[in-house]
Amino acid sequence: MNKPNFPQIPLAERVRPKSLDEFKGQDTLLGSGRPIRQMIENDNLSSFILWGPPGTGKTTIARIIAYHTKSEFHQINAVSSGVKDIRNVIDLASQNNLLARKTILFIDEIHRFNKAQQDALLNSVESGLLTLIGATTENPSFEVIPALRSRARIYVLEELSKDNLSAILFDAIKKDSFLSALKFGNIDINFLLYLSGGDARSMLNIFESAVLQQSSSDVVNIDKTVLENVVQKKNILYDKSGEEHYNVISAFIKSIRGSDPDAALYWMSRMLEGGEDPLFIARRMIILASEDVGNASPNGLVLAEATFSAIEKIGMPEARIILAQCATYLASSPKSNASYIGLEKAQSDVKNKPIYPVPIHLRNAPTKLMKDIGYGKEYKYPHDFDNHFIEENYLPDELNNTQYYYPSEIGQEKSLKDRLKFLWKNKKKY
């Protein structure tokens, strides 16, 4: 049997669907009568953002739109594009608008755009000058500015099922000219799907690499040994730019908050083995050190900040040791969210109550006029009194005796509570 020449274009690109009928999965969006299918079939698109894990069909949906729309279609990638590229498309859209022709802009990895780059899209999207289709693996609530989210619908893509992935694979074997010319024996489909982690693109890439290793054989067998040889290491089911990113960091934070250093180390290892940026982990521990450990162990924030600084200088793989020290310290430390809860209460009053004037004795008086009308008058300087303290009202009169911060009895915060209780014994309840 004559062996086909090795293809130059990756399998995932060669077999990418060109119509909705070829597409596998995402029935809630592309099934009969569903929103995106109706927009494509009617060629009447409004702006939307596709959010979902890698390899679930975001780019493919955009390509199908490109094949079937009568609008002028432009595609850019947020990694390699900037405001200049956006403005170029907007200029073309303005010209098209004069000709009563619509313009579609597809931005892959739109979460990579910063605020200024996203801002550049607002007027054109709002006016309808161009229709925006964005694709992102990141939660749009965090990575897409609110003004842009309000101008585009968010469609969530589901992970592809085993049946979807199997159908994609066997459809590729049947339709691809290179694969269809080979004779296949055993294919360990379950292990292949495990290695791909639900990512159709990854599955097809792994499969093609395995096939190329075996293509000189009369019968191509894709068993576990062959697949392991291709991948070289166990695939960590963690995508540092997708939904699992948020799931695992959530488990990590909750493990530290729950004082379980072992679970914290496990989830941290999952992130690091999956290729997570160690600075991202350190950044989240800085927040946690203040929010969840707080004044029960103030050194937690100091260590977390030192961890971030050290990792910037050291880098991986040694950074993992520093991260482990910080994570286990924070997990083992006494916990208090009293300062965080106090802040929430104070912010609630600021948002929901009138904006009260600053009491006159607390106001700054940099000019003679201000002094003459009483700014700063009768202010008592605490350092002039015993214990460097004088009982005074530092809140607006309307909020006098309001208390937001209630220190816990945990760790070092108990000492703060005892001091405040001694100082404010006649006014506050500690």
C-alpha positions in Angstrom: 0.0 0.0 0.0 1.3 3.4 -0.9 1.7 5.6 2.1 0.4 9.2 1.9 2.7 12.1 2.3 2.8 13.7 5.7 0.5 16.7 5.8 1.9 20.1 6.5 -1.3 21.6 8.0 -2.2 20.3 11.5 -5.0 17.8 11.7 -7.2 20.1 13.9 -7.1 22.7 11.2 -7.6 20.3 8.3 -10.8 18.9 9.7 -12.2 22.1 11.2 -16.0 22.2 10.5 -17.1 24.6 7.8 -20.8 24.4 8.5 -23.2 24.0 11.5 -24.1 20.5 10.4 -20.5 19.4 10.7 -20.1 20.9 14.1 -20.2 18.5 17.1 -21.5 19.6 20.5 -22.8 22.9 21.9 -26.4 21.9 21.1 -27.7 24.5 23.6 -26.3 27.2 21.3 -26.2 25.6 17.9 -29.1 23.2 18.0 -32.3 23.8 16.0 -33.9 27.0 17.0 -31.0 28.0 19.3 -29.7 31.5 19.4 -26.3 31.3 17.6 -27.7 29.0 14.9 -30.6 31.4 14.3 -28.2 34.3 14.0 -26.0 32.5 11.5 -28.8 31.1 9.4 -30.5 34.5 9.2 -27.2 36.2 8.8 -28.3 38.7 11.4 -25.7 38.8 14.1 -25.5 40.9 17.2 -22.4 41.3 19.3 -21.6 38.4 21.6 -18.7 36.8 23.5 -18.1 33.0 23.6 -16.7 31.8 26.9 -15.6 28.3 27.4 -12.6 25.9 27.9 -10.0 25.4 25.2 -10.9 23.2 22.3 -14.7 23.5 22.7 -15.4 25.3 19.4 -15.1 29.0 20.0 -12.9 29.7 17.0 -14.7 27.2 14.9 -18.0 28.9 15.4 -16.4 32.2 14.3 -15.0 30.6 11.2 -18.4 29.1 10.3 -19.8 32.6 10.6 -17.0 33.8 8.3 -17.9 31.2 5.7 -21.6 32.0 5.7 -22.1 35.7 6.5 -22.6 38.3 3.8 -20.8 40.8 6.2 -17.2 41.6 5.8 -15.3 39.5 8.4 -12.1 40.4 10.1 -10.2 38.3 12.6 -7.4 39.4 15.1 -5.8 37.8 18.0 -5.5 39.9 21.2 -2.1 38.5 21.9 -0.5 40.0 18.8 -2.8 42.9 18.1 -3.4 46.3 19.7 -5.4 49.5 19.5 -4.0 50.3 16.0 -5.4 47.1 14.6 -8.8 47.8 16.1 -8.8 51.3 14.6 -7.9 49.9 11.2 -10.9 47.6 11.3 -13.1 50.5 12.6 -12.0 52.6 9.6 -12.9 49.8 7.2 -16.2 49.4 9.0 -16.9 53.1 8.5 -16.3 52.7 4.8 -18.5 49.6 4.7 -21.2 51.5 6.5 -21.4 54.1 3.7 -22.0 51.2 1.3 -24.6 49.7 3.6 -22.4 46.7 4.2 -22.0 45.2 7.7 -18.6 44.5 9.4 -17.8 41.7 11.8 -14.7 41.7 14.0 -13.7 38.4 15.7 -11.2 38.8 18.5 -9.7 35.6 19.7 -8.5 35.6 23.4 -10.2 38.9 24.0 -9.3 38.7 27.7 -5.8 39.5 26.7 -6.8 43.0 25.8 -6.2 45.6 28.5 -8.9 48.2 29.5 -7.7 50.8 27.0 -7.8 48.3 24.2 -11.3 47.2 25.2 -12.4 50.8 25.5 -11.4 51.4 21.9 -14.2 49.1 20.8 -17.1 50.6 22.8 -18.4 53.3 20.5 -18.3 51.2 17.4 -20.0 48.3 19.0 -22.6 50.4 20.7 -23.4 52.3 17.5 -23.6 49.1 15.5 -20.8 50.2 13.2 -19.3 46.8 13.7 -20.4 43.5 15.2 -18.1 42.1 17.8 -17.5 38.4 18.4 -15.1 37.7 21.2 -13.7 34.4 22.3 -12.2 33.8 25.8 -11.2 31.0 28.1 -11.3 33.5 31.0 -14.4 34.4 33.0 -15.7 37.6 31.3 -16.9 38.9 34.7 -13.2 39.3 35.6 -11.5 39.9 32.3 -13.9 41.9 30.1 -14.8 45.5 31.2 -18.4 46.0 32.3 -19.1 48.6 29.5 -18.2 46.0 26.9 -20.0 43.2 28.6 -23.2 45.3 28.6 -22.9 45.7 24.8 -22.5 42.0 24.0 -24.3 38.9 25.1 -22.3 36.2 26.9 -22.7 32.6 25.6 -21.1 29.9 27.7 -19.7 26.8 25.9 -19.9 23.5 27.7 -17.1 21.0 27.9 -17.4 18.5 25.0 -18.7 15.1 26.1 -17.0 11.8 25.4 -19.5 11.2 22.7 -18.8 14.6 21.1 -15.0 13.9 21.2 -15.3 10.4 19.8 -17.5 11.6 17.0 -14.9 14.4 16.2 -12.1 11.8 16.1 -13.8 9.2 14.0 -15.2 11.9 11.6 -11.6 13.1 11.2 -10.3 9.6 10.4 -13.1 9.2 7.8 -12.8 12.5 6.1 -9.1 13.5 6.3 -7.3 12.4 3.2 -4.1 11.5 5.1 -5.9 9.4 7.9 -8.4 7.8 5.5 -5.6 6.3 3.5 -4.3 4.4 6.6 -5.5 1.2 8.1 -6.2 1.4 11.8 -6.2 -1.4 14.4 -6.7 -0.7 18.1 -7.3 2.9 19.2 -7.3 3.4 23.0 -10.0 6.1 22.8 -10.6 6.3 26.5 -6.9 7.0 27.3 -6.7 9.5 24.4 -9.7 11.4 25.8 -8.2 11.4 29.3 -4.9 12.8 28.0 -6.8 15.6 26.0 -8.7 16.7 29.1 -11.9 17.4 27.0 -10.0 19.7 24.5 -10.8 18.6 20.9 -7.8 20.4 19.5 -5.5 18.7 22.0 -7.0 15.3 21.2 -6.5 15.7 17.5 -3.0 16.9 17.9 -2.0 14.0 20.2 -3.7 11.6 17.9 -1.9 12.9 14.8 1.4 12.8 16.6 0.8 9.2 17.6 -0.3 8.3 14.0 2.9 9.8 12.5 5.0 7.6 14.8 3.2 4.5 13.5 2.3 5.5 9.9 5.0 3.3 8.4 3.3 0.2 9.7 0.7 -1.7 7.7 -1.7 -1.4 10.6 -1.7 1.6 12.8 -2.3 0.9 16.5 -2.8 3.8 18.9 -2.5 2.1 22.3 -1.7 3.5 25.7 2.1 2.9 25.3 2.2 4.9 22.0 0.1 7.7 23.5 2.3 7.9 26.6 5.4 8.1 24.4 3.8 11.1 22.6 2.8 13.0 25.7 5.8 12.0 27.7 4.2 12.9 31.0 0.8 12.6 32.6 -1.5 15.4 31.4 -2.5 17.6 34.3 -6.1 18.4 33.9 -5.6 22.0 34.5 -5.9 24.9 32.1 -4.2 28.0 33.4 -6.4 30.2 31.2 -9.8 28.5 31.6 -12.5 27.6 34.0 -10.4 25.0 35.8 -8.0 27.8 36.6 -10.7 29.3 38.8 -11.8 26.0 40.3 -8.4 25.0 41.5 -7.3 28.4 42.8 -10.7 28.5 44.7 -9.9 25.1 46.2 -6.4 26.4 47.2 -7.7 29.6 48.8 -10.4 27.7 50.7 -7.9 25.1 51.9 -5.7 27.9 53.4 -8.8 29.7 54.9 -9.8 26.3 56.4 -6.4 25.8 58.0 -5.5 22.7 56.0 -1.8 23.0 54.8 -1.9 19.6 53.2 -4.8 20.4 50.9 -3.2 23.8 50.2 0.0 22.0 49.0 -2.0 19.6 46.9 -3.9 22.3 45.0 -0.8 24.4 44.7 1.0 21.5 43.2 -1.8 21.0 40.7 -1.5 24.6 39.6 2.3 24.5 39.3 2.3 21.2 37.4 -0.3 22.6 35.1 2.0 25.6 34.3 0.4 28.3 36.4 2.3 31.5 36.8 3.8 31.4 40.4 3.3 35.1 40.7 -0.5 34.6 40.3 -0.5 32.2 43.2 1.7 34.6 45.3 -0.6 37.5 44.5 -3.7 35.6 45.7 -1.9 34.7 48.9 -1.2 38.4 49.6 -4.9 39.1 49.4 -5.7 36.1 51.5 -3.2 37.1 54.1 -5.1 40.3 54.7 -8.6 39.1 54.2 -8.6 35.8 56.1 -5.5 35.9 58.4 -5.6 39.6 59.1 -4.6 40.9 62.5 -4.7 37.5 64.1 -1.2 37.1 62.5 0.0 40.3 60.8 3.2 38.6 59.8 1.2 36.7 57.3 0.9 39.7 55.1 4.6 40.5 55.5 5.6 37.0 54.5 3.1 37.0 51.5 4.6 40.2 50.2 8.1 38.9 50.7 7.1 35.7 48.8 5.9 37.7 45.8 9.1 39.8 45.8 11.3 36.7 46.1 9.6 34.8 43.4 10.1 37.8 41.0 13.8 37.5 41.6 14.2 33.7 41.8 11.7 32.2 39.3 10.8 28.6 38.8 11.6 25.9 39.8 12.9 27.2 43.1 10.0 29.5 43.5 7.8 26.5 44.4 9.8 26.2 47.7 9.0 29.8 48.7 5.4 29.3 47.7 5.2 26.2 49.9 6.6 28.0 52.9 4.1 30.9 52.5 1.1 28.6 51.9 1.8 26.4 54.9 2.4 29.4 57.1 -0.9 31.0 56.2 -2.8 27.8 56.4 -1.4 27.1 59.9 -1.9 30.7 61.2 -4.8 31.8 63.3 -7.5 33.4 61.2 -9.5 36.6 61.5 -11.6 38.4 58.9 -12.6 41.1 61.4 -10.8 44.0 59.4 -12.4 42.8 56.2 -15.9 42.6 57.7 -15.4 46.0 59.2 -14.5 47.4 55.8 -17.6 45.9 54.3 -19.8 47.5 56.9 -18.2 50.9 56.5 -18.5 50.7 52.7 -22.2 49.8 53.1 -22.8 52.9 55.1 -20.9 55.1 52.6 -23.0 53.6 49.7 -26.4 53.5 51.4 -26.4 56.5 53.8 -26.1 60.2 53.1 -22.6 61.7 52.6 -22.2 63.4 55.9 -19.9 66.4 56.2 -16.5 66.0 57.9 -16.8 67.4 61.5 -15.2 70.8 61.6 -12.6 69.9 64.3 -11.2 67.2 61.9 -10.9 69.5 58.9 -7.6 70.7 57.5 -7.0 74.4 57.8 -4.2 75.4 55.3 -5.5 79.0 54.8 -6.3 81.9 57.2 -9.9 82.0 56.0 -10.4 78.3 56.9 -8.9 78.9 60.3 -11.2 82.0 60.8 -14.3 80.0 60.1 -13.2 77.3 62.6 -11.6 74.5 60.5 -9.6 72.3 62.9 -10.7 74.3 66.0 -10.8 72.3 69.2 -8.9 69.3 67.7 -7.1 67.5 70.4 -3.7 66.1 69.5 -3.5 62.5 71.0 0.2 62.7 71.7 -0.4 65.4 74.2 -2.3 63.1 76.5 -1.6 60.0 78.6 -1.2 56.8 76.6 -1.1 59.1 73.5 -4.9 58.9 73.5 -7.8 61.1 74.1 -11.4 60.0 73.7 -12.7 61.9 70.7 -15.3 61.6 68.0 -13.7 60.9 64.7 -16.9 60.1 62.7 -19.6 62.4 61.4 -21.9 63.4 64.2 -24.7 61.4 62.5 -22.6 58.2 62.9 -21.3 58.9 66.4 -20.8 55.6 68.4 -21.0 53.5 65.2 -18.6 50.6 65.3 -17.4 48.5 62.3 -14.3 46.7 63.6 -14.7 44.0 66.2 -11.4 42.3 66.8 -11.4 38.6 67.5 -9.9 36.8 70.4 -7.6 34.9 68.0 -3.8 35.2 67.9 -2.2 38.6 68.0 -5.5 40.3 67.4 -6.5 39.6 71.0 -3.8 42.1 72.1 -5.2 44.7 69.8 -8.7 44.1 71.2 -7.5 44.4 74.8 -5.8 47.7 74.0 -8.8 49.1 72.2 -11.1 47.9 75.0 -8.9 49.7 77.6 -8.8 53.0 75.6 -12.4 53.1 74.5 -14.0 51.6 77.5 -16.5 54.4 77.9 -17.6 54.5 74.2 -17.1 51.3 72.3 -17.9 47.7 72.9 -15.0 45.3 72.5 
